[in-house]
Amino acid sequence: MTNSDKRLTKKDRPSPINKEIIIDDEAVLISVTDPKGIITEVNDVFVKTSGYSEEELIGTSHNIIRHPDMPKIMFKIVWEHIEDRENVMALVKNMAKDGRYYWILTDFITKVDADRNIINYTAYRRPVCKDVQDAIAPLYKALCAIEAVADMDASEKFLIDYLENIGMTYDEMVEDIIIKYCKKAAALGFGKHLKDEFKTMSKEKKQSFFNKFFGIK
Ligand SMILES: Cc1cc2nc3c(=O)[nH]c(=O)nc-3n(C[C@H](O)[C@H](O)[C@H](O)COP(=O)(O)O)c2cc1C
């Protein structure tokens, strides 16, 4: 079966239901794609949470678990980063096969060869608590509302203005939410009290924290 055969048509898509899937706090949901974003590997907890079988997931796009509450502009940001070989994090609401949702913080990592050609992309996902969800959801809601009546340029402009107003880059906004609201980050020693230190922290030190957060060795 080719990928285009596997892509869910509108009619096959589950309808979202307002029920959360509670994921084990220690779980790391991992998937790997080829450079086009076609899933090539998934770990057990990713499969189990999605409600799809491994066979249904391999060979298709992550669009299969896309939740309608996710604004298009967020995926544009992700793809722009990873195609530029830059790692990026995003707060993502996904939809399982039965329509239930789950929120995760996702770290997207691009693997390149010696000539900087893209070999694959890996996503590491950790569940996030309700406070983190509540911190990002209103922004996504506003972006989706814009995309429902206008194009992605309009939601991008809204996001740029929003970030300018809060005085942060996109990456800083995600980090800020994690540091302020994520209980797991706090447990790892990156709670509110380290917020100021985090601002001036080297990229390497930050990376080492997030590697710990995502269980990346
Ligand atoms: C490694 C990797 C992991 C991804 N994980 C997700 C994910 O968990 N949920 C999701 O909706 N999209 C994910 N995406 C983005 C999808 O490829 C896609 O851009 C998104 O679902 C929007 O699809 P659409 O433009 O067809 O609507 C991931 C992409 C890559 C490369």
The ligand as an ORCA input file, in Angstrom:
! r2SCAN-3c Opt
* xyz 0 1
  C       9.158     13.257     13.237
  C       7.820     13.918     13.073
  C       6.852     13.743     14.052
  C       5.592     14.337     13.938
  N       4.683     14.137     14.930
  C       3.436     14.658     14.797
  C       2.444     14.420     15.776
  O       2.673     13.795     16.820
  N       1.197     14.925     15.548
  C       0.886     15.648     14.425
  O      -0.268     16.052     14.277
  N       1.833     15.906     13.497
  C       3.088     15.447     13.666
  N       4.043     15.713     12.696
  C       3.709     16.666     11.610
  C       3.029     15.988     10.440
  O       4.013     15.529      9.538
  C       2.108     16.984      9.701
  O       2.847     18.108      9.304
  C       0.914     17.452     10.574
  O       0.222     16.369     11.135
  C      -0.059     18.312      9.752
  O      -0.528     17.559      8.682
  P      -1.329     18.180      7.468
  O      -0.523     19.347      6.970
  O      -1.446     17.081      6.469
  O      -2.653     18.603      8.025
  C       5.307     15.136     12.795
  C       6.282     15.292     11.802
  C       7.523     14.709     11.941
  C       8.572     14.909     10.867
*
